Amino acid sequence: SIAAGVNITYKILYNDAVAMTGGQQVGERPEGHSVLQIAESLHAEGAKKVIVVTDEPEKYDGVKVPGDNVAIRHRDDLDEIQREFREIKGTTAIIYDQTCATEKRRRRKRGTAVDPAVRVVINELVCEGCGDCSVQSNCLSVEPLETEFGRKRTINQSTCNKDTSCLKGFCPSFITVEGGALKKKSKSKANSPFELGAMPEPVVPQLARDQVWGVVVAGVGGTGVITIGQLLGMAAHIEGKGIVTQDAAGLAQKGGATWSHALIGESQDAIRTTRVGTAAADLILAADPLVAVNAETLARMREGRTHVALNTHSTPTAAFVRNANWQNPQDDCASEIARAVGLDGVGAFDADAAANALMGDTLYANPMLLGYAWQKGWMPLDYASLMRAIELNNVAIENNKTAFEWGRRAAHDLASVQKLVSPGQVIEFKKRDTVESLVKRRVEFLTGYQNTAYAEQYKAFVDKVQKAEAAAVGKTVLTETVARYLFKLMAYKDEYEVARLHTDTAFLERVNGMFEGDFKLNYHLAPPIIAKKNAKGQLQKQKFGAGMLTGFRFLAKLKGLRGTALDIFGRTEERKTERALIGEYRASIEEVIAGLNAANHATALEIASLPEQIRGYGHVKERNLAAARTRWADLLAKWRNPAGERAAA
Ligand code: SF4
């Protein structure tokens, strides 16, 4: 393209490793093939401009770049660089320098790369569930967390890569924990599966001379799917059986669908393929339900032959990054698998919840699933060889053996394991929340937020809606909706409230319970009065040290100033809008209850739910509010003129 004078920008993604085949170095020369060598080649070829983008520009400090047309920039500038290159005639190139996430974790485990002593924690009370952190970081370790006050976000500490890109989400919910380490769950005697009494030995399938046992491990990259395939391979090898394993189709990437195929035969000659064929799986270790219902996996299943050991916990997919309201379809997945192999062919449990509760880390979910399948008698391998394979793997040997044993227990007596995972939940059915209990909790919250009078205003309004709804349609669902969303608007998170929530004792205890050793907390905030703005005019967050907690304690005490002439924070447009919204919402609901009937009840619910969309902070909230206002206007028009809509239809 340089010779032809083509107007083009190449994007070269440099991930620092040949990640799909085991993390070998890039390039054949002993010193590898570096980013700067690539930049130099492009420069020598005559590229008009070359920019290396990286999240660690400091590693290039003092490094001589090949020419004036080569530069190093932070990856945050990517959008700006692309716009710049759009205007340059001729060939340009962006080299994106970022080590493969899987490889990075591998190197950290081996001690060949620095493991940053920093963890991100989201205060779910402060979180508004806007999803901006998912969008900014594109990271699947930012997971949904369903709470009393709606869907929030949490960081999955087991899969987090510690690149802290989620901090770019525009909100004050994040704290970073520097130093210390995640507390390991103490393993009490009661938490040893080896001491819970004898278990029957399973009937291990015996292979006929030409028989091949097809196993597919289907899961999410970065969670040990490939390791399970390797363990099966090693165990078969120890027994002198024939074995072929292949990591198929998917990339071993963090968050990506990944498969590992293992073919086990009585002899090597019996195996004539490298992957489990169509309808030829005897066992699917379904480490993730969504990957298990992928066409690639479903095609291997056959009722009467295939057994599926299913981990019902599903990792949120990329869809969650784009859609904050995404619902995980894990139940639908289980039904689809049952349709494919029959009810008797599936054994399911939440291995992530079990691994987290019993082992302190969801990374043990896959060895648990392996133990589960073995105890069910779905694997033609002996216990001793599987244990030896775990030993030879030489990573967290005792923990992996314990996880395997927990899996066996789950297969043998699931209820007893579930009881340990979530005591009480096995036999208790959760009562449906009543309007009274829902309102009571919010009255308590608003009393803490401001005072009793403020909470009483809330309660009086909800009571009014309740009476009107009971009289008009004899239901409570509108009342519940108003109770949730009037609360959401009234508990708007200004500076005093964020301060109060960050000093919440339960939250601080949770953080202290998560970490051990010498650690300190940092806060990431963009106080409108002092924060700088970026090129788009958006406030930029800064890091504040542990002293901020004292500041928060002081600020939280000033909540009485909220809405008064002395409220300096209350003078911003954002705060004025938040206060006005409460009145606007109440006015709409007043209008709704004045004309409520069975025919328009559904529209009333839509109007009452509008604040659900008004999430986030600063420019994120502004954007969401603008969208909600459009919908608000449409719904009110529909409310006022329902016949008009029918006529238009
Ligand atoms: S408020 Fe939005 S950006 Fe902040 S943690 Fe919650 S979901 Fe992420």
Residues whose N, C-alpha, C, O or C-beta is under 5 A from the ligand:
A	BS01	SF4	I122 V126 C127 E128 G129 C130 G131 D132 C133 R153 G169 F170 C171 S173 G616
